[in-house]
């Protein structure tokens, strides 16, 4: 979970730029790094009393560059095609909130760690942008998996040291879906979000 938190520092930092038509994925992502790091380092947005304001800004940035719908499709797999449009929309909303609760607390601990772009691979409408995150003497490779949506490169998965963010959630949700079906999964996510809203500890 700690490494996923560091990955999310990078992920959210890569989400909020205004897209440049036909720009490559790295060119679209790079300018946003500075913008989000500035939010995380801004002394006027630090502290528990500014938590709500800070998270609102970060989620606005996330929504502009992270494709939560595409991610939701992939974590649900075939179940996505079996549910209604309304159920899909509801799941995206709940899953996005779950991610906010689970990871914004991690990225808020960012304290100036270094990162660099190392590689870019593009094939048709898919791309992988590779970065290196330096934390406590460790070099952690983080890869951003992207899809071209209406001339914009959108992140829908991250891979940290060979572990896919999407696959990790898909495995967790698959066992719940087998036992409790889609309704049971929704109920569990709703309960977790309510627990977090009430001040529960995020897992």
HUURQUI-V628563 format. One record per backbone hydrogen bond with DSSP energy under -1.0 kcal/mol. NH is the residue of the N-H (numbers start at 1). CO is the residue of the C=O. Records with the same first field share a line. If there is no record, write none. Layout:
NH = CO  CO
This chain:
5 = 1
6 = 2
7 = 3
8 = 4
9 = 5
10 = 6
11 = 7
12 = 8
13 = 9
14 = 10
15 = 12
23 = 20
28 = 24
29 = 25
30 = 26
32 = 29
35 = 31
36 = 32
37 = 33
38 = 34
39 = 35
40 = 36
41 = 37
45 = 42
50 = 47
51 = 48
54 = 50
55 = 51
56 = 52
57 = 53
58 = 54
59 = 55
60 = 56
61 = 57
62 = 58
63 = 59
65 = 62
66 = 62
67 = 155
68 = 66
71 = 67
72 = 68
73 = 69
74 = 70
75 = 71
76 = 72
77 = 73
79 = 76
80 = 77
82 = 79
88 = 84
89 = 85
90 = 86
91 = 87
92 = 88
93 = 89
94 = 90
95 = 91
96 = 92
97 = 93
98 = 94
99 = 95
100 = 96
101 = 97
102 = 98
103 = 99
104 = 100
107 = 103
108 = 104
109 = 106
110 = 107
116 = 132
118 = 130
119 = 130
121 = 128
123 = 126
126 = 123
127 = 146
128 = 121
129 = 144
130 = 119
131 = 142
132 = 116
133 = 140
134 = 114
135 = 138
138 = 135
140 = 133
142 = 131
143 = 159
144 = 129
145 = 157
146 = 127
147 = 154
148 = 125
149 = 152
154 = 147
155 = 65
156 = 145
157 = 145
159 = 143
160 = 163
161 = 141
163 = 160
165 = 158
168 = 164
169 = 165
170 = 166
171 = 167
172 = 168
173 = 169
174 = 170
175 = 171
177 = 173
178 = 174
179 = 175
180 = 176
181 = 177
184 = 180
185 = 181
186 = 182
187 = 183
188 = 184
189 = 185
190 = 186
191 = 187
192 = 188
193 = 189
194 = 190
195 = 191
196 = 192
197 = 193
198 = 194
199 = 196
200 = 195
